[in-house]
Amino acid sequence: MATTLTTDSSARLPGLIRRLTGDEKHAPSAHSTIDVIQVLYDRVLRVTPDTVDDPDRDRFLLSKGHGPAAYYAALAAHGFIPEAWLDDLGGPDSRLGHHPDRVLVPGVEISSGSLGHGLGLGVGTALGLRAQGLLTPRVYVLLGDAELDEGSNHEAIAYAGATGLDSLTAIVVDNSSASHGWAGGIAGRFTVNGWTADTVDGRDHTALYAALTGHRPGQPHLVVARVESKG
């Protein structure tokens, strides 16, 4: 049975991230996600290096795949991948690309590329688990606010709400990158479709933990993690 790997990686993550070089233009993307990813892997996700194939594990899907440095660092901190891999980001023989590859990187659930697809994949994953009678695993999908400009997300939001997909949690890191935004704020886009939602400071680990574990029966859950503007 999958278990939560409870630890505190805060002292190690900055040094591990610094080992990843060659993708500095996406550093703001990595920095915006680091606290959410740390809380997920330190305190929330029921998955360990020994349970990456356990059907009962929680699933984490990184839809916000640009600049995955924080993700790779967290995987290394928790023993999913060797730390030495961090020293060769995007090299010809490296397993760590500028987007994560589920075939090459242990612990990665989906390969990312074009933004805007992760939430739909999360809905499909949650539906598949439900169909198999696996009701304990949760599916967490991490998105950026700009991804919500993609129309495929609206279909996923509407469908998850209509089907009461309560094993699904979407986390939107809001660094004011969206071109269009949403009238009434990000949370309103989800709650009008039957989701529950919490909006918190994306740097406050106590608030993030409460929100990430604050899902309710019968409804999918949203966490909006507000961080400083990308500028």
Secondary structure, 3 states (H helix, E strand, C coil): CCCCCCCCCCCCHHHHHHCCCCCHHHHHHHHHHHHHHHHHHHHHCCCCHHHCCCCCCCEEEECCCCCCHHHHHHHHHCCCCCHHHHHCCCCCCCCCCCCCCCCCCCCCCCCCCCCCCHHHHHHHHHHHHHHCCCCCCCEEEEEEHHHHHCHHHHHHHHHHHHCCCCCEEEEEEECCCCCCCCCCCHHHHHHCCCCEEEEEECCCHHHHHHHHCCCCCCCCEEEEEECCCCC
